Amino acid sequence: MTNWMIRAMGAMQRTAVEEEGQTMAEYGLILAGIAVVVMATVFLLGGAINTTFTDILNQF
């Protein structure tokens, strides 16, 4: 292989690794956003959910 081919292959490998890291960061941000939405939902509806389960248990 010539020198420029080796450098080109190295550049392609570095780009692939950088894109994988970027994708993982994006997935992490999406997961964090979903977690915030779930926590907010539980916080806002927690009392209603607790009341519903208590009513169901009291029927038995």
PAZAPA-4460 file (N, C-alpha, C; in steps of 0.05 Angstrom, whole numbers, plus 32768, in hexadecimal, padded with zeros to 4 digits):
% residues 60
    n_x    n_y    n_z   ca_x   ca_y   ca_z    c_x    c_y    c_z   seq   type   mol
   8011   7FE8   8000   8000   8000   8000   8012   8019   8000     1      M     A
   8007   802D   7FF4   8016   8046   7FF3   8010   8056   800D     2      T     A
   8020   8069   8011   801E   8079   802A   8003   8088   802B     3      N     A
   7FF9   8093   8015   7FE0   80A1   8015   7FC9   808F   801A     4      W     A
   7FCB   8075   8011   7FB5   8062   8016   7FB4   805C   8034     5      M     A
   7FCA   8059   8040   7FCB   8053   805D   7FC0   806A   806D     6      I     A
   7FC7   8083   8065   7FBC   809A   8073   7F9E   809C   806F     7      R     A
   7F94   8096   8057   7F77   8098   8051   7F68   8083   8061     8      A     A
   7F73   806B   8063   7F66   8056   8073   7F65   805E   8091     9      M     A
   7F7B   806A   809B   7F7B   8073   80B6   7F67   8089   80BB    10      G     A
   7F64   809B   80A8   7F50   80B0   80AB   7F34   80A5   80AC    11      A     A
   7F2E   8091   809B   7F14   8085   809A   7F0E   8077   80B5    12      M     A
   7F22   8069   80C0   7F1E   805B   80DA   7F19   806F   80F0    13      Q     A
   7F27   8085   80F0   7F23   809A   8105   7F07   80A6   8102    14      R     A
   7EFE   80AB   80EA   7EE3   80B6   80E6   7ECE   80A2   80F0    15      T     A
   7ED1   8089   80EB   7EBE   8075   80F4   7EBC   8075   8112    16      A     A
   7ED3   8076   8120   7ED3   8076   813D   7EC6   808F   8148    17      V     A
   7ECC   80A6   813C   7EC0   80BF   8145   7EA1   80BF   8141    18      E     A
   7E98   80B3   812B   7E7B   80B2   8127   7E6D   80A0   813A    19      E     A
   7E7A   808A   8141   7E6F   8078   8155   7E6C   8086   8170    20      E     A
   7E80   8095   8178   7E7F   80A4   8191   7E69   80B9   8190    21      G     A
   7E65   80C6   8179   7E50   80DA   8176   7E35   80CD   8178    22      Q     A
   7E32   80B6   816C   7E18   80A7   816D   7E12   809F   818A    23      T     A
   7E25   8096   8198   7E21   808E   81B4   7E19   80A6   81C5    24      M     A
   7E25   80BD   81C0   7E1E   80D5   81CE   7E01   80DD   81C8    25      A     A
   7DF9   80DB   81AF   7DDE   80E1   81A8   7DCA   80CF   81B5    26      E     A
   7DD0   80B5   81B6   7DBF   80A2   81C3   7DBD   80A8   81E1    27      Y     A
   7DD3   80B0   81ED   7DD3   80B8   8209   7DC1   80D0   820F    28      G     A
   7DC2   80E4   81FD   7DB0   80FB   8200   7D93   80F3   81FD    29      L     A
   7D8D   80E2   81EA   7D71   80D9   81E6   7D68   80CA   81FF    30      I     A
   7D78   80B8   8209   7D71   80A9   8221   7D6D   80BC   8239    31      L     A
   7D7E   80D0   823C   7D7B   80E3   8252   7D61   80F2   824F    32      A     A
   7D59   80FA   8237   7D40   8108   8232   7D28   80F7   8239    33      G     A
   7D29   80DD   8232   7D13   80CB   8238   7D11   80C7   8257    34      I     A
   7D28   80C5   8264   7D28   80C2   8281   7D1B   80DB   828F    35      A     A
   7D21   80F2   8285   7D15   810B   8290   7CF7   810B   828C    36      V     A
   7CEE   8103   8275   7CD1   8102   8270   7CC3   80ED   8282    37      V     A
   7CD0   80D6   8286   7CC4   80C2   8297   7CC3   80CC   82B4    38      V     A
   7CD9   80D8   82BD   7CD9   80E2   82D9   7CC4   80F8   82DD    39      M     A
   7CC1   810A   82C9   7CAD   811F   82CB   7C91   8113   82CC    40      A     A
   7C8C   80FF   82BC   7C72   80F2   82BB   7C6B   80E4   82D6    41      T     A
   7C7F   80D6   82E1   7C7B   80C9   82FB   7C76   80DE   8310    42      V     A
   7C85   80F4   830F   7C81   8109   8323   7C65   8115   8322    43      F     A
   7C5D   811B   8309   7C43   8128   8305   7C2B   8115   830A    44      L     A
   7C2E   80FC   8303   7C17   80E9   8305   7C1A   80D6   831C    45      L     A
   7C2F   80D8   832C   7C35   80C5   8341   7C1E   80C3   8355    46      G     A
   7C13   80DA   835D   7BFD   80D9   8371   7BE4   80CB   8365    47      G     A
   7BDE   80D1   834D   7BC6   80C5   8340   7BCA   80A7   833D    48      A     A
   7BE2   809F   8335   7BE8   8082   8332   7BE6   8074   834D    49      I     A
   7BF1   8080   8362   7BF0   8075   837D   7BD3   8072   8386    50      N     A
   7BC3   8086   8381   7BA6   8085   8389   7B98   806F   837A    51      T     A
   7B9E   806C   8360   7B91   8057   8350   7B98   803C   835B    52      T     A
   7BB2   8037   8360   7BBA   801D   836B   7BAE   8018   8386    53      F     A
   7BAD   802C   8397   7BA1   8029   83B1   7B83   8022   83AF    54      T     A
   7B75   802F   839D   7B58   8029   8399   7B55   800C   8390    55      D     A
   7B66   8003   837E   7B64   7FE8   8374   7B69   7FD4   838B    56      I     A
   7B7E   7FD9   839B   7B84   7FC7   83B1   7B6E   7FC7   83C6    57      L     A
   7B61   7FDD   83CA   7B4C   7FDF   83DE   7B33   7FD0   83D6    58      N     A
   7B30   7FC9   83BC   7B19   7FBB   83B3   7B1A   7F9D   83BB    59      Q     A
   7B32   7F94   83C2   7B35   7F77   83C8   7B33   7F72   83E5    60      F     A
***
